[in-house]
Amino acid sequence: MTTIQNGAFAANGTPAATAPGGSPGGGNAKISSDFETFLKMLTVQMENQDPLNPVESSDYAVQLATFSGVEQQVQTNDLLKAVQNQLGVMSMSDLVGWVGMEARAPAPAQFDLHPVEVTPDIPPGASQAFMVVRDAAGQQVDRVQIPLGDAPVEWAGIGLDGKLFPSGDYTFHMQAYDATGILSEGQMSVYSEIVEARVEKGETILVLAGGDEISAGAVDALRVPDR
C-alpha cells in the first residue's frame, strides 16, 4: 500500500430495527362466509328460475368455477403476503451483520487525524493520475500524484506546512490523464464503518461513521475493522 503525504474511521452507536410480521389467517374466515352467501344466492336463483326456461347446468358450473378461482386467488395473495413478511424478517436479520463492518464505497471519509485508505480505479491508457482532496465544504485542500495501478493508497492528511488537516469529512476524486489531456475524473472509494442499516421503500440504506448515508448497492467490498 502506498502512503500519500498530504483517515481512519471511528464510530459508535447501535441501530435498532423492527421487522414487520403478519399471518394470512384473516382472509380464510371471509372466504368461508362469502362462499356460504354465494351458495344461498345460488339456491334462491335455482328456486326462482323460470321452469319453462331453466338455467343450464353449464351456467351453474361456470359460476362455481368463477367463485372457486376468486377463492384461490385470495388464498394465494394471503400466502404471498406471509412469504413477503418472512423475507422482510430474514432481510433485517442479514442487515444486523453489516453493522460494525467497514464498507468500501465512493463516499466521504471521516478523517480523525489518522491516514485514510483510498482505492483508485485508474482507467486503461492513463499515463498520470492525481488524487484531489476536498473538505466538507467542497473546497480543494490537497492534490497529489498517485501511482498507476489498483493498489490502495493512504492519504496522511498532512499539508505543505507539515501540519495535519482538521478532523472531519473529506472526499477524494481521481483525475486520470493521457497524452491528450484529462482522461477521466470520478470519486474514489474509501472504507467507512457502518453504524446503522435500515430499509426504506424497499432500499437498504447504510449510515456511515461520519453520518453520511449511502445505498447498499454502492458498496463494492466489506471487511472486518482492524481494531
N, C-alpha and C positions, 0 to 999 in steps of 0.2 A: 504494500500500500504506500502511495506517495503522500507525504505531508506537505501541504501548500502553506507557505508562510504568508501570511496576510490574507459543531459542538457536541457535545454530548447531550444527553437528554435526561431530564428528571421530572417525575410527575407523581401525584398521588391521587387517590380517590377511587372508589369502587362503585360502579353503577348498579342500580337495582332495576331489573326488568321483570315484568309480569307477562306471561304468555296467556293468550286467550284460551278458553276451554268451552266445551259445549257437547251436547248429545243430541241425537236425532229423534228422541222418543216422542216429542210433541206432535209430530206430523201423523203418526200412526193412528192415534185416537181420532183425529179429524177425518182421516181416510175412512175409518170404520163407520163413523157417524154419517159421512156423506154417502157411503155405499148403502147403508140402511135406508136413507132418504131416497136414493135412486131406485131401490127395489120397491119401495112403497109407491113411488110415482109410476114405475113400470106396471105394477099391479093395477093401479087405478086406470092407467091407459088401456090395459087389456080388458078390464071390466066394462069400460065405457066406449069401446070401439064399435063401429057400425057393423052389425052382424052380416049385412049384405056386402060389405066391403072391408073385410077384416085385414088387419096389418099382417104383412107377410112375415113368416118366421125368420126370414133372412134379415129383415129390418131389425128385429129384436137382437139377432146375433151381432149386427153392426153396432147397436147401442151398447151392448155388453162389452164388445171388443174395445170400443172407444173409451168407456169408463175404465176398463182394465188398463189400457195404455196410459191414461192420465194417472192412475194409481201407481203404476210402475215408475212413471217419471217423477212423481213426488217423492217416492221412496229413494230413487236414485239421487235426487237433489239433496235429500237429508244425509245420505251416505257420503256424498261429496263434501258436504259441509263438515261432517265429522272428520273426514280424512284431512281436509284443509286445516282444521283446528289442531289436529295431531301433528301435522307438518310444521305448524307455527310453533308448537311446543319444542319440537326437535330442533327447529332453526334457532330459537333462543338459547337452547342448551348448547348448540355449537358455538354461538357467539360468546358464551362465557369463556371459552378457551382463547379468544382473541385478546381479552382484556389482560394487560400486563405484558403482552408481546410487543416487539418492535416491528413496525410495518414500514416497508420502503415504498415511497410514492413521491410524485412531483408535488411537494407541499412545502410550506415554510418550516424551517428547523429552529428549535429553541437553542440559542447559544447561551450556555451558562458558564462561560469562561474556560470551557474545555473544547478541544478540537471537534469539529463536525465532519463526519464521514459523508462524502458526496459521491454519487455514482454517475459517471459520464456516459453518454450514448453518442459517441462520435461517428458520424456517417462515413461511409467509404469515400475515398478520394480526398479527404481533408488533409491539408499539409500543416495546419496550425489549429490549435484550439485554445480558447481562453474561457476562464470562469469569471462571470460577472456577479458580484455580491451586492445585494440591495437590502436596506434596512426595512423596518415595518412601514415606514412612510413612503417606500418605493424609491428612495434616493440611493444612487450607486455609491458604495463606500469602499469597494475594492475591485480590482480587475487583475487577474494573474494568469499567466500561461500555464497550461496543464499538459502532461504527456499525452501523446496519441495512444489510444487503446481503451479497453473497457475496465481496467483495474480501478478500484475505488481510490479516491484522493481525500486528503484531510485538509480542511481549512482551519488554520490555527487561530484565526481571529485576531491577528496582530497587525497593526497599521505600520505605515512607513516610519512613524516616530518611535516604533518599538513598544508601543503601549497596546493593551488589549482593548478591543472594541467593547462598548457597553453590552451587558447581557440583554437578551431579547430575541425576537423573531427575525430571521434573515432568510431571504430566498436566493437561490443560486440558478443562474442561467448560463448555458454554454453557447458560445459563439464559435462556429467552425468556419475555417477559411480554406479556399483552394487558390490556385494560381490566378483566378479571375476576380477574386473578392470573397465576400461572405457567402458561405455555402448553406448554412442553416443556423437557426437560433431557437432555443427552447429551454424550458425549465428542467433542471436536473433533479434527480430523485435523491431523497435523504431518508434516513431511518429516524422514526419518532415513536415513542412509546404510546400505546393505545390505552387510554384511561376510561373510555366508555364506548359501548357498542349498542346501537338501538335500530329498530326497524321503523321507517316512516314511509307510508304509502307504498309498501312492498319493496322499498330500497333499504339496504343496510348502510347506516351512517356510522362512521368511526370518529370519535373525538380524540384528538392527539394531545400530547402533554402541554403544548402551548395554548390549547384552547381552540385550535383550528379544527374544522370538520371536513372530512373527505368521504367520498363514496368508497365502499369496499371494492368496487370494480377498478378503482385507481391503484390498488395495491398490487405490486408485482413480486413481492417477496416478504416473508415473515421470519423472524428469528427470536430466540430467547435472549433477553437483555444480559449483558456481561456485567453483573453487579460486583 
